[in-house]
Amino acid sequence: MLESEIEVLKKENQELKQELIKFKTFEENHAKIFNGKNIMITGGTGSFGKKFIKYVMENSSPNKIVIYSRDEMKQWMMAEEYKRNPVLKFVVGDIRDKERLSTACRDIDYLVHAAAMKIVPTAEENPGEAIKTNIFGAMNVTEVAIKNKVKKVIALSTDKACNPVNLYGATKLCSDKLIVAANEYSHPEGTIFSVVRYGNVIGSRGSVIPFFLEKKQEGVIPVTDERMTRFMINLEQAVKFVVKNFSRMEGGEIFVPKIPSTKIVDLAKAIGPECEIKFIGIRPGEKLHEAMISADDSRNTLELEDCYMIKPEFSWWDNNNHLGKSKPVPAGFAYTSDANPDFLNIEELKKLVENFLNENKTQEVKKKF
């Protein structure tokens, strides 16, 4: 082999290592916990739900998966995609409707709570609706899970729940508190509840990548502020992280994955290097930088190999939980998108966008890049 070829292989290997460092892979198959079990996911026809169901179906043998959501058309399309697989049970319902939710929750072993109103401006303009879905809906989930003796529940959260400045973040903070506190009512032998909190999901519905791809066609990409940073995670990693935490949760933890940050202006440059970037100013309810763990949470935060974990402040929490696998973070530690040691550069962002396009193989999307 020529010396130049050896150098190329070394470089490719180093790039692969860097990619594995920045996006924790969670390759061990924790989905086996679902073998022979009944699973339910609220908001199951959303971006996360579709990826979660695909992953579980490919990596385990569940007895039943209940997909609970409001969108009958998306349910019909998903049922067609899986050729009416009898393992999948589709239930049209709203998490605001406790009776319907409870009926769907019968005989469920594991529940993922993914349903939420997520669009920041929509929540600002419709605060009552956001509260009904994100807060009262979470309360319904905890009550029906305890009533139906579900073994484990994981609720999905967001970086916007940490020191919230908008209503969406505030409602998700309330949701997180409800989920964690639910252990108080089910402890010690009943349902256990935990939260997974992560940042922007690459390519999910309403995310910035599809928006920038649209704007690229106009030759101008609008960016709110040149300094703005965000945490980034892809859907597959989000799903694997949730599945892994079903295996290790004790109840009451908020799990926060170690994921990279990006400068939004760099993402715009990666998508449209030939485009003009127009700075339009921060919108109401936006932050320059996101946080997933505040300095005030540091006294209750442990660091694990792949994530951070915020412990609950309740008497039932056993301080021996996760002992030997974790260490306390320094006093005053905060996990923020601007101070994150891992940042994606423009070349890495280009690869992520290419991966997104490859996963969304319609010609309409591909021709935008």
VOPAGU-2260 file (C-alpha; in pm, 1 decimal, decimal comma):
REM VOPAGU-2260
SITE   aa  ch    i         X         Y         Z
SITE  MET   A    0       0,0       0,0       0,0
SITE  LEU   A    1     128,8     344,9     -93,5
SITE  GLU   A    2     222,5     585,8     186,1
SITE  SER   A    3     -35,5     836,6      56,2
SITE  GLU   A    4    -312,9     572,0      81,2
SITE  ILE   A    5    -210,5     491,7     438,2
SITE  GLU   A    6    -236,0     860,6     527,8
SITE  VAL   A    7    -585,7     878,7     373,5
SITE  LEU   A    8    -698,3     576,9     579,3
SITE  LYS   A    9    -553,1     731,4     895,4
SITE  LYS   A   10    -738,9    1054,6     824,5
SITE  GLU   A   11   -1069,2     873,0     762,3
SITE  ASN   A   12   -1024,6     673,9    1083,3
SITE  GLN   A   13    -957,5     993,5    1277,6
SITE  GLU   A   14   -1268,5    1155,7    1128,8
SITE  LEU   A   15   -1474,0     854,8    1231,5
SITE  LYS   A   16   -1338,1     876,4    1586,2
SITE  GLN   A   17   -1425,0    1246,3    1601,0
SITE  GLU   A   18   -1779,0    1171,6    1482,3
SITE  LEU   A   19   -1819,4     905,6    1751,0
SITE  ILE   A   20   -1693,6    1147,6    2016,3
SITE  LYS   A   21   -1934,4    1421,6    1915,5
SITE  PHE   A   22   -2241,8    1202,1    1872,6
SITE  LYS   A   23   -2247,0     934,2    2141,3
SITE  THR   A   24   -2347,3     614,6    1966,0
SITE  PHE   A   25   -2511,9     406,7    2243,2
SITE  GLU   A   26   -2451,3     105,5    2018,1
SITE  GLU   A   27   -2527,8    -158,3    2280,0
SITE  ASN   A   28   -2875,2    -290,0    2208,0
SITE  HIS   A   29   -3085,3    -190,6    2506,3
SITE  ALA   A   30   -3408,2    -244,7    2310,3
SITE  LYS   A   31   -3416,9    -608,7    2423,7
SITE  ILE   A   32   -3587,9    -478,1    2738,1
SITE  PHE   A   33   -3900,8    -453,8    2519,6
SITE  ASN   A   34   -3906,0    -821,8    2415,8
SITE  GLY   A   35   -4252,4    -963,6    2480,9
SITE  LYS   A   36   -4367,2    -635,4    2639,3
SITE  ASN   A   37   -4641,6    -385,1    2564,5
SITE  ILE   A   38   -4521,1     -34,3    2478,3
SITE  MET   A   39   -4713,8     289,0    2433,3
SITE  ILE   A   40   -4598,1     618,4    2287,8
SITE  THR   A   41   -4797,8     940,1    2304,8
SITE  GLY   A   42   -4750,6    1163,4    2003,5
SITE  GLY   A   43   -4645,1     845,0    1826,7
SITE  THR   A   44   -4691,1     976,3    1472,3
SITE  GLY   A   45   -4443,5    1263,5    1521,6
SITE  SER   A   46   -4079,7    1263,6    1409,2
SITE  PHE   A   47   -3950,9    1098,7    1726,7
SITE  GLY   A   48   -4237,3     850,2    1743,3
SITE  LYS   A   49   -4184,1     723,0    1389,5
SITE  LYS   A   50   -3810,5     676,1    1445,3
SITE  PHE   A   51   -3867,6     514,4    1786,7
SITE  ILE   A   52   -4115,5     261,7    1646,9
SITE  LYS   A   53   -3885,8     176,1    1355,7
SITE  TYR   A   54   -3592,0     122,3    1592,4
SITE  VAL   A   55   -3790,5     -90,6    1837,7
SITE  MET   A   56   -3940,8    -304,6    1559,8
SITE  GLU   A   57   -3594,6    -367,0    1411,3
SITE  ASN   A   58   -3413,6    -435,9    1739,8
SITE  SER   A   59   -3662,0    -616,8    1963,3
SITE  SER   A   60   -3973,6    -831,7    1962,1
SITE  PRO   A   61   -4245,1    -640,3    2147,3
SITE  ASN   A   62   -4584,6    -795,1    2205,2
SITE  LYS   A   63   -4767,4    -470,6    2125,1
SITE  ILE   A   64   -4691,4    -105,4    2049,1
SITE  VAL   A   65   -4974,3     141,7    2103,7
SITE  ILE   A   66   -4939,3     457,0    1892,5
SITE  TYR   A   67   -5150,0     727,2    2057,1
SITE  SER   A   68   -5197,2    1054,3    1868,6
SITE  ARG   A   69   -5455,2    1298,3    1734,3
SITE  ASP   A   70   -5370,4    1270,0    1363,9
SITE  GLU   A   71   -5577,3     995,7    1197,6
SITE  MET   A   72   -5416,6    1050,1     856,2
SITE  LYS   A   73   -5063,5    1003,1     990,3
SITE  GLN   A   74   -5181,0     691,6    1173,4
SITE  TRP   A   75   -5332,4     552,9     852,9
SITE  MET   A   76   -5011,0     625,0     658,9
SITE  MET   A   77   -4796,7     459,1     925,5
SITE  ALA   A   78   -5023,1     154,6     933,5
SITE  GLU   A   79   -4985,4     124,3     555,1
SITE  GLU   A   80   -4607,7     161,8     581,0
SITE  TYR   A   81   -4593,4    -132,8     822,9
SITE  LYS   A   82   -4841,0    -333,2     612,0
SITE  ARG   A   83   -5096,6    -336,5     893,7
SITE  ASN   A   84   -4857,0    -523,4    1124,3
SITE  PRO   A   85   -5073,2    -660,0    1411,9
SITE  VAL   A   86   -4805,0    -564,2    1666,6
SITE  LEU   A   87   -4893,1    -198,0    1604,4
SITE  LYS   A   88   -5217,2     -72,6    1756,9
SITE  PHE   A   89   -5327,5     276,7    1652,6
SITE  VAL   A   90   -5542,3     477,8    1891,8
SITE  VAL   A   91   -5676,2     820,9    1798,3
SITE  GLY   A   92   -5685,0    1032,5    2111,2
SITE  ASP   A   93   -5563,4    1344,3    2289,3
SITE  ILE   A   94   -5350,9    1343,0    2604,1
SITE  ARG   A   95   -5593,7    1603,1    2738,7
SITE  ASP   A   96   -5861,5    1329,3    2746,4
SITE  LYS   A   97   -5775,2    1128,9    3057,2
SITE  GLU   A   98   -6042,2     861,4    3007,0
SITE  ARG   A   99   -5933,7     787,9    2651,5
SITE  LEU   A  100   -5568,8     791,1    2755,4
SITE  SER   A  101   -5639,0     549,7    3040,2
SITE  THR   A  102   -5822,8     308,8    2810,4
SITE  ALA   A  103   -5529,0     308,2    2567,5
SITE  CYS   A  104   -5287,8     253,7    2857,2
SITE  ARG   A  105   -5430,4     -79,0    2975,7
SITE  ASP   A  106   -5173,1    -359,5    3006,7
SITE  ILE   A  107   -4885,6    -129,2    2906,8
SITE  ASP   A  108   -4539,1    -208,6    3048,0
SITE  TYR   A  109   -4335,3      85,8    2912,0
SITE  LEU   A  110   -4459,2     429,9    2809,4
SITE  VAL   A  111   -4282,9     709,7    2619,4
SITE  HIS   A  112   -4450,3    1048,0    2654,4
SITE  ALA   A  113   -4359,7    1244,8    2340,7
SITE  ALA   A  114   -4681,8    1439,0    2274,2
SITE  ALA   A  115   -4652,8    1815,5    2317,5
SITE  MET   A  116   -4716,9    2153,6    2162,2
SITE  LYS   A  117   -4362,0    2242,7    2056,7
SITE  ILE   A  118   -4367,6    2552,8    1833,2
SITE  VAL   A  119   -4253,7    2853,5    2036,3
SITE  PRO   A  120   -4455,9    3127,2    1859,0
SITE  THR   A  121   -4768,5    2909,0    1855,7
SITE  ALA   A  122   -4744,1    2857,1    2230,4
SITE  GLU   A  123   -4692,4    3230,8    2285,3
SITE  GLU   A  124   -5005,9    3309,1    2085,1
SITE  ASN   A  125   -5214,1    3023,8    2229,8
SITE  PRO   A  126   -5098,7    2999,8    2591,8
SITE  GLY   A  127   -5409,8    2824,2    2722,9
SITE  GLU   A  128   -5379,6    2549,4    2463,7
SITE  ALA   A  129   -5009,6    2496,4    2539,4
SITE  ILE   A  130   -5087,2    2469,8    2911,4
SITE  LYS   A  131   -5368,1    2219,2    2850,2
SITE  THR   A  132   -5147,6    1995,1    2635,8
SITE  ASN   A  133   -4804,7    2025,5    2795,4
SITE  ILE   A  134   -4900,6    2057,5    3162,6
SITE  PHE   A  135   -5244,7    1901,6    3207,3
SITE  GLY   A  136   -5152,3    1637,7    2948,5
SITE  ALA   A  137   -4841,6    1541,2    3146,6
SITE  MET   A  138   -5050,7    1525,5    3463,1
SITE  ASN   A  139   -5292,2    1288,8    3288,4
SITE  VAL   A  140   -5003,2    1068,7    3175,5
SITE  THR   A  141   -4871,4    1032,1    3531,3
SITE  GLU   A  142   -5215,4     953,3    3675,0
SITE  VAL   A  143   -5316,3     692,9    3415,8
SITE  ALA   A  144   -4971,7     529,3    3426,2
SITE  ILE   A  145   -4998,0     482,0    3803,5
SITE  LYS   A  146   -5360,0     364,6    3777,2
SITE  ASN   A  147   -5274,3     108,4    3506,2
SITE  LYS   A  148   -4956,2      -7,2    3684,4
SITE  VAL   A  149   -4720,8      78,2    3398,3
SITE  LYS   A  150   -4368,0     -31,5    3492,9
SITE  LYS   A  151   -4165,6     261,5    3353,5
SITE  VAL   A  152   -4240,0     599,8    3194,0
SITE  ILE   A  153   -3994,6     831,8    3018,3
SITE  ALA   A  154   -4110,0    1180,4    2919,0
SITE  LEU   A  155   -3929,7    1381,2    2652,4
SITE  SER   A  156   -3819,7    1731,1    2748,5
SITE  THR   A  157   -3627,0    2014,0    2584,7
SITE  ASP   A  158   -3337,3    2247,2    2652,6
SITE  LYS   A  159   -3597,0    2526,1    2661,3
SITE  ALA   A  160   -3721,5    2386,9    2996,0
SITE  CYS   A  161   -3397,4    2501,0    3163,3
SITE  ASN   A  162   -3430,7    2862,3    3283,7
SITE  PRO   A  163   -3723,5    2916,3    3042,9
SITE  VAL   A  164   -3788,6    3250,8    2876,8
SITE  ASN   A  165   -4087,2    3141,7    2665,5
SITE  LEU   A  166   -4416,7    2971,0    2742,8
SITE  TYR   A  167   -4321,2    2648,4    2567,1
SITE  GLY   A  168   -4014,7    2615,1    2790,6
SITE  ALA   A  169   -4216,0    2708,1    3100,0
SITE  THR   A  170   -4480,1    2444,1    3026,1
SITE  LYS   A  171   -4211,8    2180,8    2969,0
SITE  LEU   A  172   -4043,0    2274,5    3296,2
SITE  CYS   A  173   -4379,6    2218,1    3467,8
SITE  SER   A  174   -4411,9    1888,5    3282,6
SITE  ASP   A  175   -4064,7    1780,5    3399,9
SITE  LYS   A  176   -4157,5    1864,6    3759,3
SITE  LEU   A  177   -4481,6    1666,0    3732,2
SITE  ILE   A  178   -4304,3    1362,2    3587,7
SITE  VAL   A  179   -4030,7    1362,0    3853,7
SITE  ALA   A  180   -4276,6    1422,8    4140,1
SITE  ALA   A  181   -4500,8    1137,8    4020,3
SITE  ASN   A  182   -4248,2     900,1    4176,9
SITE  GLU   A  183   -4358,0    1039,4    4514,1
SITE  TYR   A  184   -4704,1     889,3    4462,9
SITE  SER   A  185   -4598,0     557,2    4310,4
SITE  HIS   A  186   -4290,3     490,9    4525,1
SITE  PRO   A  187   -4160,1     236,3    4612,8
SITE  GLU   A  188   -4330,4     -51,0    4428,9
SITE  GLY   A  189   -4530,8     125,2    4158,1
SITE  THR   A  190   -4457,6     303,8    3830,2
SITE  ILE   A  191   -4121,5     477,4    3800,4
SITE  PHE   A  192   -4088,9     798,6    3600,7
SITE  SER   A  193   -3789,0     976,0    3447,1
SITE  VAL   A  194   -3721,1    1255,3    3197,6
SITE  VAL   A  195   -3490,0    1278,6    2896,4
SITE  ARG   A  196   -3392,1    1636,5    2804,8
SITE  TYR   A  197   -3208,2    1718,9    2481,0
SITE  GLY   A  198   -3159,2    1999,0    2227,8
SITE  ASN   A  199   -3263,0    2061,8    1867,6
SITE  VAL   A  200   -3330,6    1744,6    1670,5
SITE  ILE   A  201   -3169,4    1751,9    1325,5
SITE  GLY   A  202   -3431,7    1733,4    1054,2
SITE  SER   A  203   -3733,6    1695,4    1280,0
SITE  ARG   A  204   -4062,8    1864,3    1191,8
SITE  GLY   A  205   -4022,8    2239,1    1233,4
SITE  SER   A  206   -3644,7    2221,7    1273,2
SITE  VAL   A  207   -3411,6    2475,3    1119,2
SITE  ILE   A  208   -3251,4    2252,8     850,4
SITE  PRO   A  209   -3564,3    2208,0     633,3
SITE  PHE   A  210   -3637,2    2579,9     678,7
SITE  PHE   A  211   -3287,6    2680,3     562,3
SITE  LEU   A  212   -3315,5    2440,5     265,2
SITE  GLU   A  213   -3635,8    2616,5     161,1
SITE  LYS   A  214   -3478,8    2960,5     195,3
SITE  LYS   A  215   -3171,9    2852,6       0,0
SITE  GLN   A  216   -3387,4    2848,6    -314,2
SITE  GLU   A  217   -3448,6    3221,9    -266,2
SITE  GLY   A  218   -3077,0    3297,7    -233,0
SITE  VAL   A  219   -3114,2    3455,3     111,2
SITE  ILE   A  220   -3103,3    3264,2     442,5
SITE  PRO   A  221   -3243,8    3454,1     743,3
SITE  VAL   A  222   -3052,4    3409,1    1069,4
SITE  THR   A  223   -3169,9    3572,8    1389,5
SITE  ASP   A  224   -2829,1    3661,0    1534,9
SITE  GLU   A  225   -2468,5    3594,9    1434,1
SITE  ARG   A  226   -2382,3    3480,3    1788,8
SITE  MET   A  227   -2665,5    3229,9    1828,7
SITE  THR   A  228   -2574,9    2871,0    1925,2
SITE  ARG   A  229   -2780,8    2557,5    1974,9
SITE  PHE   A  230   -2734,5    2197,6    2092,4
SITE  MET   A  231   -2784,1    1944,3    1809,9
SITE  ILE   A  232   -2880,4    1576,2    1814,2
SITE  ASN   A  233   -3005,9    1351,2    1536,3
SITE  LEU   A  234   -3322,6    1143,7    1565,7
SITE  GLU   A  235   -3148,0     809,1    1578,0
SITE  GLN   A  236   -2929,1     916,8    1868,5
SITE  ALA   A  237   -3228,2    1064,0    2050,8
SITE  VAL   A  238   -3413,9     734,1    2018,6
SITE  LYS   A  239   -3116,9     524,1    2129,4
SITE  PHE   A  240   -3060,2     750,8    2428,0
SITE  VAL   A  241   -3422,4     716,7    2539,8
SITE  VAL   A  242   -3412,8     338,6    2498,9
SITE  LYS   A  243   -3088,3     314,3    2696,0
SITE  ASN   A  244   -3237,0     506,9    2985,6
SITE  PHE   A  245   -3524,9     261,2    3018,1
SITE  SER   A  246   -3257,8      10,0    3119,2
SITE  ARG   A  247   -3080,7     223,3    3380,5
SITE  MET   A  248   -3347,6     455,0    3522,3
SITE  GLU   A  249   -3424,1     431,5    3893,1
SITE  GLY   A  250   -3702,7     691,1    3879,0
SITE  GLY   A  251   -3681,8    1069,5    3915,0
SITE  GLU   A  252   -3372,6    1137,5    3704,4
SITE  ILE   A  253   -3349,6    1397,1    3429,2
SITE  PHE   A  254   -3106,0    1249,1    3176,5
SITE  VAL   A  255   -2916,1    1495,5    2953,8
SITE  PRO   A  256   -2702,0    1351,2    2670,6
SITE  LYS   A  257   -2357,8    1485,1    2587,5
SITE  ILE   A  258   -2412,2    1627,1    2239,1
SITE  PRO   A  259   -2237,4    1886,7    2023,8
SITE  SER   A  260   -2331,2    2249,4    1970,5
SITE  THR   A  261   -2338,9    2448,4    1651,3
SITE  LYS   A  262   -2335,2    2813,7    1555,2
SITE  ILE   A  263   -2654,5    2877,2    1360,6
SITE  VAL   A  264   -2466,2    3101,6    1118,3
SITE  ASP   A  265   -2228,6    2810,3    1044,6
SITE  LEU   A  266   -2527,8    2587,2     969,0
SITE  ALA   A  267   -2657,9    2849,6     725,5
SITE  LYS   A  268   -2314,5    2864,2     557,1
SITE  ALA   A  269   -2301,6    2483,5     533,2
SITE  ILE   A  270   -2642,5    2468,9     363,7
SITE  GLY   A  271   -2609,8    2772,3     136,9
SITE  PRO   A  272   -2245,9    2880,2     100,3
SITE  GLU   A  273   -2341,1    3087,3    -202,8
SITE  CYS   A  274   -2636,5    3254,4     -28,3
SITE  GLU   A  275   -2662,2    3591,5     137,6
SITE  ILE   A  276   -2711,3    3564,5     513,6
SITE  LYS   A  277   -2955,1    3819,3     647,5
SITE  PHE   A  278   -2959,9    3887,7    1022,6
SITE  ILE   A  279   -3318,1    3957,3    1127,9
SITE  GLY   A  280   -3294,7    3985,8    1507,5
SITE  ILE   A  281   -3399,3    3754,8    1788,7
SITE  ARG   A  282   -3767,9    3666,2    1790,7
SITE  PRO   A  283   -3986,8    3692,5    2103,2
SITE  GLY   A  284   -3916,2    3405,6    2341,5
SITE  GLU   A  285   -3577,7    3315,1    2190,6
SITE  LYS   A  286   -3241,4    3291,9    2364,9
SITE  LEU   A  287   -2898,7    3357,3    2217,2
SITE  HIS   A  288   -2776,6    3032,4    2373,7
SITE  GLU   A  289   -2963,2    2735,9    2517,7
SITE  ALA   A  290   -2894,4    2560,4    2847,6
SITE  MET   A  291   -2976,4    2205,0    2949,6
SITE  ILE   A  292   -2838,0    2221,4    3303,4
SITE  SER   A  293   -2827,6    2542,5    3504,8
SITE  ALA   A  294   -2564,5    2633,6    3765,1
SITE  ASP   A  295   -2836,6    2601,6    4030,2
SITE  ASP   A  296   -2884,0    2236,0    3929,3
SITE  SER   A  297   -2513,0    2158,1    3962,9
SITE  ARG   A  298   -2535,5    2047,2    4326,5
SITE  ASN   A  299   -2772,7    1769,5    4216,7
SITE  THR   A  300   -2601,2    1676,8    3890,5
SITE  LEU   A  301   -2388,5    1368,8    3824,4
SITE  GLU   A  302   -2172,2    1304,6    3520,9
SITE  LEU   A  303   -2182,8     965,6    3349,8
SITE  GLU   A  304   -1978,6     854,1    3050,7
SITE  ASP   A  305   -2241,8     946,1    2792,5
SITE  CYS   A  306   -2457,7    1199,7    2974,6
SITE  TYR   A  307   -2532,4    1416,2    3275,6
SITE  MET   A  308   -2805,1    1326,5    3522,7
SITE  ILE   A  309   -2997,8    1565,3    3746,7
SITE  LYS   A  310   -3104,3    1386,9    4065,4
SITE  PRO   A  311   -3443,5    1452,4    4222,7
SITE  GLU   A  312   -3465,7    1632,6    4556,7
SITE  PHE   A  313   -3700,3    1393,0    4733,9
SITE  SER   A  314   -3659,8    1177,7    5044,6
SITE  TRP   A  315   -3726,9     857,3    4852,3
SITE  TRP   A  316   -3422,0     904,3    4626,4
SITE  ASP   A  317   -3145,7     656,7    4713,0
SITE  ASN   A  318   -2806,1     828,7    4692,7
SITE  ASN   A  319   -2650,7     492,7    4608,4
SITE  ASN   A  320   -2829,8     497,5    4272,7
SITE  HIS   A  321   -2579,4     500,3    3984,0
SITE  LEU   A  322   -2295,8     480,1    4238,8
SITE  GLY   A  323   -1965,2     380,5    4080,2
SITE  LYS   A  324   -2086,3     483,0    3734,0
SITE  SER   A  325   -2095,1     856,8    3794,4
SITE  LYS   A  326   -1922,0    1150,4    3958,0
SITE  PRO   A  327   -2053,0    1487,1    4083,2
SITE  VAL   A  328   -2002,0    1784,7    3853,4
SITE  PRO   A  329   -1806,0    2085,5    3989,1
SITE  ALA   A  330   -1993,9    2345,4    4192,8
SITE  GLY   A  331   -2149,0    2606,4    3964,3
SITE  PHE   A  332   -2131,5    2379,3    3657,8
SITE  ALA   A  333   -2370,3    2473,5    3375,9
SITE  TYR   A  334   -2423,6    2290,2    3048,2
SITE  THR   A  335   -2486,2    2556,4    2783,8
SITE  SER   A  336   -2463,9    2556,6    2405,4
SITE  ASP   A  337   -2207,8    2838,5    2391,1
SITE  ALA   A  338   -1970,8    2689,6    2653,0
SITE  ASN   A  339   -1995,6    2332,4    2522,7
SITE  PRO   A  340   -1647,7    2183,5    2453,0
SITE  ASP   A  341   -1784,0    2008,5    2139,7
SITE  PHE   A  342   -1877,5    2224,6    1840,7
SITE  LEU   A  343   -1960,8    2107,3    1489,3
SITE  ASN   A  344   -1762,0    2283,6    1216,7
SITE  ILE   A  345   -1897,2    2369,7     873,2
SITE  GLU   A  346   -1765,0    2051,3     707,7
SITE  GLU   A  347   -1923,3    1834,3     977,1
SITE  LEU   A  348   -2249,4    2024,5     938,5
SITE  LYS   A  349   -2244,1    1960,2     563,3
SITE  LYS   A  350   -2219,0    1586,9     631,9
SITE  LEU   A  351   -2510,6    1603,6     874,7
SITE  VAL   A  352   -2724,4    1782,9     617,4
SITE  GLU   A  353   -2628,4    1526,5     353,2
SITE  ASN   A  354   -2730,3    1249,0     592,5
SITE  PHE   A  355   -3062,2    1423,5     650,9
SITE  LEU   A  356   -3121,5    1444,4     276,2
SITE  ASN   A  357   -3030,1    1078,4     226,8
SITE  GLU   A  358   -3286,2     981,1     488,8
SITE  ASN   A  359   -3548,6    1195,1     314,6
SITE  LYS   A  360   -3500,2    1060,0     -34,2
SITE  THR   A  361   -3777,3    1236,5    -223,0
SITE  GLN   A  362   -3653,6    1430,3    -524,0
SITE  GLU   A  363   -3829,3    1741,7    -398,2
SITE  VAL   A  364   -3610,0    1755,7     -88,9
SITE  LYS   A  365   -3287,7    1640,1    -254,1
SITE  LYS   A  366   -3283,7    1906,5    -523,2
SITE  LYS   A  367   -3280,4    2177,9    -252,9
SITE  PHE   A  368   -2923,6    2105,9    -149,2
